[in-house]
Amino acid sequence: MIKVLNNGFVELVESMGHDEAVIRNARRCWRSESKGEDADRKLLRHLIRERHKTPFEAMVFTFDVKAPLFVARQWFRHRIGSYNEESLRYCAALRDYYIPEGLEGEALEAWKAHNEHAYDVYDELVGKYKLPKEQARSVLPVGLYTNFYWTVNGSSLMNFLNLRLDSHAQYEIRVYAKAVLDLVKDVAPICFGEFEREVLNAGD
Ligand SMILES: Cc1cc2nc3c(=O)[nH]c(=O)nc-3n(C[C@H](O)[C@H](O)[C@H](O)COP(=O)(O)OP(=O)(O)OC[C@H]3O[C@@H](n4cnc5c(N)ncnc54)[C@H](O)[C@@H]3O)c2cc1C
């Protein structure tokens, strides 16, 4: 598990396929099998350069993610993948919200006071006024933490990393994308090592 922001995390809970499956699928085109690491690495580099993406769909990852709601909203725009998120219709909201690093003094106090007040109102609406949780949640801030599982294949994951590690992406989702990259590089080092070299660092 990798901790992200003040209270978030990303954990790789399950995965299948990895480098071996991608190589096996790619070599089907030539009716061949793995030819050792150097040749396989060269082949994967070629696939990445030529955007021959389908073999990368043979590896699949499931992540457990805890992120602020506004980060999840950006994340869920990536349609090629599956999401299952904790529901604030059924579960009570936890008093757990994003605080940016470096925020201090009066700004930090104002930030906390606003969030705490929102949670106080929520608790009152649900507890005292018996409002359904699905309605009361409307008063909560977009920085509240949400939990979701994300299942995604290697090709779609590369698209996500390419877009969300870019300097134009918001800082908060970029740090999640970096954590995701570190986790998948551990289990599929050739695929994501070559992807990092060919795509992410191509402009260096
Ligand atoms: C820096 C940044 C700023 C952004 N700003 C905004 C913004 O201001 N407003 C906003 O609304 N969005 C914004 N987005 C979201 C962006 O438009 C994409 O929705 C998001 O990045 C998902 O990318 P994707 O479609 O490639 O991924 P996925 O949805 O995972 O799709 C992967 C690929 O599948 C194909 N595909 C999927 N669905 C279709 C389809 N229906 N038709 C054709 N091909 C499809 C495409 O090739 C696509 O690239 C922003 C994204 C970034 C990275």
The ligand as a MOL file (V3000), in Angstrom:
LIG
                    3D

  0  0  0     0  0            999 V3000
M  V30 BEGIN CTAB
M  V30 COUNTS 53 58 0 0 0
M  V30 BEGIN ATOM
M  V30 1 C -5.4490 17.4820 -17.9030 0
M  V30 2 C -6.8670 17.0610 -18.1460 0
M  V30 3 C -7.8680 17.9890 -18.1250 0
M  V30 4 C -9.2090 17.6310 -18.3520 0
M  V30 5 N -10.1810 18.5700 -18.3060 0
M  V30 6 C -11.4780 18.2100 -18.5050 0
M  V30 7 C -12.5350 19.1760 -18.4450 0
M  V30 8 O -12.2990 20.3500 -18.1850 0
M  V30 9 N -13.8090 18.7670 -18.6500 0
M  V30 10 C -14.1150 17.4550 -18.9360 0
M  V30 11 O -15.2930 17.1450 -19.1350 0
M  V30 12 N -13.1480 16.5130 -19.0020 0
M  V30 13 C -11.8490 16.8430 -18.7920 0
M  V30 14 N -10.8590 15.8810 -18.8250 0
M  V30 15 C -11.2530 14.4650 -19.0240 0
M  V30 16 C -10.9110 13.9610 -20.4550 0
M  V30 17 O -11.6620 14.6460 -21.4190 0
M  V30 18 C -11.1960 12.4450 -20.5540 0
M  V30 19 O -12.5650 12.2230 -20.3470 0
M  V30 20 C -10.4430 11.6320 -19.5450 0
M  V30 21 O -9.0940 11.9990 -19.5040 0
M  V30 22 C -10.5400 10.1390 -19.8930 0
M  V30 23 O -9.7190 9.9000 -21.0120 0
M  V30 24 P -10.0790 8.8060 -22.0880 0
M  V30 25 O -11.3910 9.0940 -22.7340 0
M  V30 26 O -8.8850 8.6590 -22.9880 0
M  V30 27 O -10.1760 7.4700 -21.1670 0
M  V30 28 P -11.2250 6.2760 -21.2620 0
M  V30 29 O -12.5950 6.7610 -21.0230 0
M  V30 30 O -10.6920 5.2010 -20.3430 0
M  V30 31 O -11.1490 5.8050 -22.7410 0
M  V30 32 C -9.9650 5.1800 -23.2540 0
M  V30 33 C -9.9750 5.2850 -24.7690 0
M  V30 34 O -11.0750 4.5160 -25.2640 0
M  V30 35 C -11.6470 5.1970 -26.3770 0
M  V30 36 N -13.0300 5.5080 -26.0540 0
M  V30 37 C -13.6510 5.3510 -24.8540 0
M  V30 38 N -14.9470 5.7130 -24.9480 0
M  V30 39 C -15.1320 6.1340 -26.2030 0
M  V30 40 C -16.2370 6.6560 -26.9050 0
M  V30 41 N -17.4270 6.8600 -26.3440 0
M  V30 42 N -16.0670 6.9820 -28.1950 0
M  V30 43 C -14.8890 6.8370 -28.8260 0
M  V30 44 N -13.7790 6.3440 -28.2240 0
M  V30 45 C -13.9100 6.0020 -26.9300 0
M  V30 46 C -10.8120 6.4360 -26.6320 0
M  V30 47 O -9.8000 6.1030 -27.5520 0
M  V30 48 C -10.2020 6.6970 -25.2950 0
M  V30 49 O -8.9690 7.4260 -25.3570 0
M  V30 50 C -9.5280 16.2420 -18.6120 0
M  V30 51 C -8.4940 15.3050 -18.6310 0
M  V30 52 C -7.1850 15.6920 -18.3960 0
M  V30 53 C -6.1060 14.6310 -18.4010 0
M  V30 END ATOM
M  V30 BEGIN BOND
M  V30 1 1 1 2
M  V30 2 1 2 3
M  V30 3 2 2 52
M  V30 4 2 3 4
M  V30 5 1 4 5
M  V30 6 1 4 50
M  V30 7 2 5 6
M  V30 8 1 6 7
M  V30 9 1 6 13
M  V30 10 2 7 8
M  V30 11 1 7 9
M  V30 12 1 9 10
M  V30 13 2 10 11
M  V30 14 1 10 12
M  V30 15 2 12 13
M  V30 16 1 13 14
M  V30 17 1 14 15
M  V30 18 1 14 50
M  V30 19 1 15 16
M  V30 20 1 16 17
M  V30 21 1 16 18
M  V30 22 1 18 19
M  V30 23 1 18 20
M  V30 24 1 20 21
M  V30 25 1 20 22
M  V30 26 1 22 23
M  V30 27 1 23 24
M  V30 28 2 24 25
M  V30 29 1 24 26
M  V30 30 1 24 27
M  V30 31 1 27 28
M  V30 32 2 28 29
M  V30 33 1 28 30
M  V30 34 1 28 31
M  V30 35 1 31 32
M  V30 36 1 32 33
M  V30 37 1 33 34
M  V30 38 1 33 48
M  V30 39 1 34 35
M  V30 40 1 35 36
M  V30 41 1 35 46
M  V30 42 1 36 37
M  V30 43 1 36 45
M  V30 44 2 37 38
M  V30 45 1 38 39
M  V30 46 1 39 40
M  V30 47 2 39 45
M  V30 48 1 40 41
M  V30 49 2 40 42
M  V30 50 1 42 43
M  V30 51 2 43 44
M  V30 52 1 44 45
M  V30 53 1 46 47
M  V30 54 1 46 48
M  V30 55 1 48 49
M  V30 56 2 50 51
M  V30 57 1 51 52
M  V30 58 1 52 53
M  V30 END BOND
M  V30 END CTAB
M  END
